[in-house]
Amino acid sequence: GDDELREGILEALNSISDLERLSSRIAVGRITPREVNALKDSIGAIEQLKILLEGSDNEALCGVAERLIVLDDVRRRIATTLYPDPQNNQIQKGGIIADGVDVELDELRGIALHGKDRIAEIQQSESQRTGIPSLRVSYNNVFGYYIEVRNAHKDKVPAEWVRKQTLANAERYITAELKEYEEKVLGAEERILAIEARLWEELLGYLSGSLAQLQHNAATIARLDCLASFLSLIHI
């Protein structure tokens, strides 16, 4: 009935963010990931709103429905590119771009994420190979990753290990495998941020192509907002 339609319209209007503001933030490249997700939700609400208005007998409301542009491609592009609830709201920190968007990004995330597992594997294999049960793989900012061996097992250390530091009761060594792994991990984190930044810029470029339609919808919704104020007075 009329009440149901009125409620549906008001509910949809409440789900739509300030499109004028979001459009201007896209235009100057200052929009945040959460705001882009709000834009996606707004586009979904506009789609619902258009369906509702088309089902009305009221000429003015049907006129508004005709003017609303459904941007389903834009909504889908945002949904497939961004995490719906990103870890950060700043692209510089990463954790914005969804899985499955970029193969290299997914691989690098695997390296960064499973770093501890890989270190545990190296520790186990080196311990078995050398027969030093107590050797530990650790990390510090000076040497990066290193293997620590207590003095009691010093004679079992392979010739190719490079000694980096002598402690009171232990020695610290680096190996080619650890160095290579370290470069991979540290390189992965930098590369992840670079790929996310590129994909974010591509998304903003794509969104810029829809600014005219977004602004058109903003103006149409502003008009509907005025009508909505009178919905309780008019027969819809």
Secondary structure as UniProt FT lines:
FT   HELIX           2..14
FT   HELIX           19..27
FT   TURN            28..29
FT   HELIX           33..54
FT   HELIX           59..67
FT   HELIX           72..81
FT   HELIX           91..93
FT   TURN            99..100
FT   HELIX           103..113
FT   HELIX           115..130
FT   TURN            133..134
FT   STRAND          136..140
FT   TURN            141..143
FT   STRAND          144..150
FT   HELIX           151..156
FT   TURN            159..160
FT   STRAND          162..166
FT   STRAND          170..174
FT   HELIX           176..208
FT   TURN            209..210
FT   HELIX           211..229
FT   TURN            230..233
//
